[in-house]
Amino acid sequence: MDPLLLAVIIVAGAAMAAIAAMVLLRRDNGSGVAALAERLAQMTELHAAAQAQLAQQLQAQERALAKSLDERLTQSTNRVNDTLEKNSHAQKTSLDELKERLVRIDAAQKNISELSSQMVGLQDILSNKQARGAFGEVQLHDLVSKVLPPGGYDFQVTLGNGRRADCLLDLPNPPGPIVIDAKFPLESYRALQSADSEDAKKVAARAFTVDLTKHISDIAERYIVPGETADAALMFLPSEAVYAELHANFGEVVDKSYRAKVFIVSPTTLWATLNTVRAVLKDVRMKEAAGLIQREVMTLITDVQRLDKRVGNLQRHFDQAGEDMREVRISTEKITKRGERIQDLEIAGPAAGEDSLPSPAPAPPTPSGNCVIAAPVRSSSCTKTANSSSSK
């Protein structure tokens, strides 16, 4: 039961008891005093019991409430601790990531500083024609040496006309060796990029066109040698920006280069061109290897034919030797048979050192002149007896 409801009931009971007592007092002040006192005593006991029960329930509820509050406080404390721990871990992780990013930013700043210094050095290099040519040659050397196999190219080759080529691609005829020139006119391009007015841009564009046209003509005159090189040459621009500007806004210069058979290449297009050259060199070497293999196969066939001839000669020798062996075996068999027949024959008369035995009496001749040979008499004795009888 709810303690508040129980208290209300007790208070209501007490009020009703008081009202009843007052009524009884009014009705009967004499005889009902004792009963009223007894009733009041009972009500007092009931009120005390109700108060005790209410106190117990209130204490139990207080203990339950305290326990619940303690549990909730513990849970809240644990949640707060977990939240604080997670927040602390997240903050630590964020701080670590921030430190790493700061380190990366510092490294990037250092790289930017180094690149800035390198760009300044590159500008110094590109401002000098000789140094610019060396820079183009280095880049050209790296590209060619990485793509083509050894033996497919040469650097700084002197041609028959006395001109020195930056690079010579050793291709078979046709088309023949191809020259690559690594020098390029940068001053006019830089003037074109730095022009701040339309008039200045027009002047710089004309200068750029004149410089490129002259450079193309020089390459065609110096590095296309009939009978020694191919009928075309390559002009290497080690700058993709110059190459893009040339093809975007100076199409007439590109057309002149095509007519002069001087093909302009950038690092990207040169890479593709060199891969094509590598495929050509591979095909040529495969053809050379195929010819060599064919010659070796023909030599091998000749050797096999010679070996077959010698094996035939050896076979004939073996057959002749077998025939000779067969004849030898026949001769040995004949000799063996003759020896056996000789062994079966005995020489007439006693052998040397043997005692002479009396000869048996000769048998009378038969009408036909033949003799009757006794069992122990040999054919030789019979022959002698017959001869002696015929002589008589």
PEKA-V771952 format. One record per residue. N is the residue number from 1. RES is the residue in one small letter. PSI is psi as a letter, one per 30 degrees, with the letter a starting at -180 (999 if undefined). OMEGA is omega in whole degrees, 0 to 359 (none if undefined). BURIAL is + if it has 9 or more other ideal C-beta (glycine too) atoms within 8 Angstrom, else -. Layout:
# PEKA-V771952
N,RES,PSI,OMEGA,BURIAL
N,RES,PSI,OMEGA,BURIAL
This chain:
# PEKA-V771952
1,m,k,180,-
2,d,k,180,-
3,p,e,180,+
4,l,e,177,-
5,l,e,179,-
6,l,e,179,+
7,a,e,178,+
8,v,e,180,-
9,i,e,181,+
10,i,e,180,+
11,v,e,179,-
12,a,e,178,-
13,g,e,179,+
14,a,e,179,+
15,a,e,179,-
16,m,e,178,-
17,a,e,179,+
18,a,e,179,-
19,i,e,180,-
20,a,e,179,+
21,a,e,179,+
22,m,e,179,-
23,v,e,180,-
24,l,e,179,+
25,l,e,179,+
26,r,e,183,-
27,r,e,185,-
28,d,j,182,-
29,n,f,186,-
30,g,d,189,-
31,s,f,184,-
32,g,g,181,+
33,v,e,181,+
34,a,e,179,-
35,a,e,179,+
36,l,e,179,+
37,a,e,179,-
38,e,e,179,-
39,r,e,178,+
40,l,e,178,+
41,a,e,178,-
42,q,e,180,-
43,m,e,178,+
44,t,e,178,-
45,e,e,179,-
46,l,e,179,+
47,h,e,179,+
48,a,e,179,-
49,a,e,179,-
50,a,e,178,+
51,q,e,179,+
52,a,e,178,-
53,q,e,179,+
54,l,e,179,+
55,a,e,178,-
56,q,e,180,-
57,q,e,178,+
58,l,e,178,+
59,q,e,179,-
60,a,e,179,-
61,q,e,178,+
62,e,e,178,-
63,r,e,179,-
64,a,e,179,-
65,l,e,179,-
66,a,e,179,-
67,k,e,179,-
68,s,e,178,-
69,l,e,179,-
70,d,e,179,-
71,e,e,180,-
72,r,e,178,-
73,l,e,178,-
74,t,e,178,-
75,q,e,179,-
76,s,e,179,-
77,t,e,179,-
78,n,e,178,-
79,r,e,178,-
80,v,e,179,-
81,n,e,178,-
82,d,e,180,-
83,t,e,179,-
84,l,e,179,-
85,e,e,178,-
86,k,e,179,-
87,n,e,179,-
88,s,e,178,-
89,h,e,179,-
90,a,e,178,-
91,q,e,178,-
92,k,e,178,-
93,t,e,179,-
94,s,e,179,-
95,l,e,178,-
96,d,e,178,-
97,e,e,178,-
98,l,e,177,-
99,k,e,178,-
100,e,e,179,-
101,r,e,177,-
102,l,e,177,-
103,v,e,178,-
104,r,e,179,-
105,i,e,177,-
106,d,e,179,-
107,a,e,178,-
108,a,e,177,-
109,q,e,177,-
110,k,e,178,-
111,n,e,178,-
112,i,e,178,-
113,s,e,178,-
114,e,e,178,-
115,l,e,178,-
116,s,e,178,-
117,s,e,178,-
118,q,e,177,-
119,m,e,176,-
120,v,e,178,-
121,g,e,179,-
122,l,e,176,+
123,q,e,177,-
124,d,e,179,+
125,i,e,184,+
126,l,f,178,+
127,s,f,179,-
128,n,k,182,-
129,k,e,182,-
130,q,e,178,-
131,a,e,178,+
132,r,e,177,+
133,g,e,178,+
134,a,e,178,+
135,f,e,178,+
136,g,e,179,+
137,e,e,179,+
138,v,e,179,-
139,q,e,177,+
140,l,e,179,+
141,h,e,180,+
142,d,e,181,-
143,l,e,184,+
144,v,e,183,+
145,s,f,179,-
146,k,f,185,-
147,v,e,187,+
148,l,l,177,+
149,p,l,177,-
150,p,k,182,-
151,g,f,179,-
152,g,g,182,+
153,y,l,175,+
154,d,k,179,-
155,f,k,178,+
156,q,h,181,-
157,v,k,177,+
158,t,k,181,-
159,l,l,181,+
160,g,f,179,-
161,n,g,178,-
162,g,f,180,-
163,r,k,180,-
164,r,k,180,-
165,a,k,178,+
166,d,e,179,+
167,c,k,179,+
168,l,j,177,+
169,l,j,186,+
170,d,i,178,-
171,l,k,179,+
172,p,l,176,-
173,n,k,341,-
174,p,l,4,-
175,p,f,183,-
176,g,l,181,+
177,p,k,181,+
178,i,k,181,+
179,v,k,174,+
180,i,k,177,+
181,d,k,187,+
182,a,g,180,+
183,k,k,182,+
184,f,k,180,+
185,p,j,183,+
186,l,f,186,+
187,e,e,181,-
188,s,e,177,+
189,y,e,178,+
190,r,e,176,-
191,a,e,178,+
192,l,e,181,+
193,q,e,182,-
194,s,g,180,-
195,a,k,184,+
196,d,g,178,-
197,s,l,181,-
198,e,e,179,-
199,d,e,179,-
200,a,e,178,+
201,k,e,179,+
202,k,e,179,-
203,v,e,180,+
204,a,e,179,+
205,a,e,177,+
206,r,e,179,-
207,a,e,178,+
208,f,e,178,+
209,t,e,180,+
210,v,e,182,+
211,d,e,181,+
212,l,e,179,+
213,t,e,178,+
214,k,e,180,-
215,h,e,177,+
216,i,e,179,+
217,s,e,179,+
218,d,e,179,-
219,i,e,180,+
220,a,e,181,+
221,e,e,187,-
222,r,e,193,-
223,y,g,172,+
224,i,j,184,+
225,v,j,180,+
226,p,k,180,-
227,g,f,181,-
228,e,e,179,-
229,t,l,176,+
230,a,l,180,+
231,d,g,178,-
232,a,l,179,+
233,a,l,181,+
234,l,k,173,+
235,m,j,185,+
236,f,k,174,+
237,l,j,183,+
238,p,g,180,+
239,s,j,177,+
240,e,f,180,-
241,a,e,178,-
242,v,e,180,+
243,y,e,180,+
244,a,e,178,-
245,e,e,181,+
246,l,e,182,+
247,h,f,181,-
248,a,e,189,-
249,n,f,183,-
250,f,h,181,+
251,g,f,180,-
252,e,e,177,-
253,v,e,178,+
254,v,e,178,+
255,d,e,178,-
256,k,e,178,+
257,s,e,177,+
258,y,e,180,-
259,r,e,178,-
260,a,f,182,+
261,k,h,172,+
262,v,j,186,+
263,f,k,183,+
264,i,k,181,+
265,v,k,173,+
266,s,l,178,+
267,p,e,181,+
268,t,e,181,-
269,t,e,176,+
270,l,e,177,+
271,w,e,178,+
272,a,e,179,-
273,t,e,180,+
274,l,e,176,+
275,n,e,175,+
276,t,e,178,-
277,v,e,178,+
278,r,e,177,+
279,a,e,178,-
280,v,e,179,+
281,l,e,178,+
282,k,e,179,-
283,d,e,179,-
284,v,e,181,+
285,r,e,176,-
286,m,e,177,-
287,k,e,177,-
288,e,e,178,-
289,a,e,178,-
290,a,e,177,-
291,g,e,178,-
292,l,e,179,-
293,i,e,179,-
294,q,e,178,-
295,r,e,179,-
296,e,e,178,-
297,v,e,178,-
298,m,e,176,-
299,t,e,179,-
300,l,e,178,-
301,i,e,177,-
302,t,e,179,-
303,d,e,179,-
304,v,e,177,-
305,q,e,178,-
306,r,e,178,-
307,l,e,179,-
308,d,e,178,-
309,k,e,180,-
310,r,e,176,-
311,v,e,176,-
312,g,e,177,-
313,n,e,179,-
314,l,e,178,-
315,q,e,177,-
316,r,e,176,-
317,h,e,179,-
318,f,e,178,-
319,d,e,178,-
320,q,e,178,-
321,a,e,178,-
322,g,e,177,-
323,e,e,177,-
324,d,e,179,-
325,m,e,178,-
326,r,e,178,-
327,e,e,177,-
328,v,e,178,-
329,r,e,177,-
330,i,e,179,-
331,s,e,180,-
332,t,e,178,-
333,e,e,178,-
334,k,e,179,-
335,i,e,181,-
336,t,e,179,-
337,k,e,178,-
338,r,e,178,-
339,g,e,179,-
340,e,e,178,-
341,r,e,178,-
342,i,e,179,-
343,q,e,180,-
344,d,f,179,-
345,l,k,175,-
346,e,k,180,-
347,i,k,181,-
348,a,k,179,-
349,g,l,180,-
350,p,k,177,-
351,a,l,181,-
352,a,k,179,-
353,g,f,180,-
354,e,k,178,-
355,d,k,180,-
356,s,k,181,-
357,l,l,179,-
358,p,k,180,-
359,s,k,178,-
360,p,l,181,-
361,a,k,180,-
362,p,k,179,-
363,a,l,178,+
364,p,k,181,-
365,p,l,178,+
366,t,l,181,-
367,p,e,182,-
368,s,f,181,-
369,g,f,178,-
370,n,l,180,-
371,c,l,175,+
372,v,k,185,-
373,i,k,176,-
374,a,l,184,-
375,a,e,182,-
376,p,f,185,-
377,v,k,181,-
378,r,l,184,-
379,s,e,180,-
380,s,e,179,-
381,s,e,178,+
382,c,e,180,+
383,t,e,179,-
384,k,e,180,-
385,t,e,179,+
386,a,e,180,+
387,n,e,181,-
388,s,e,179,+
389,s,e,180,+
390,s,e,179,-
391,s,e,177,-
392,k,999,none,-
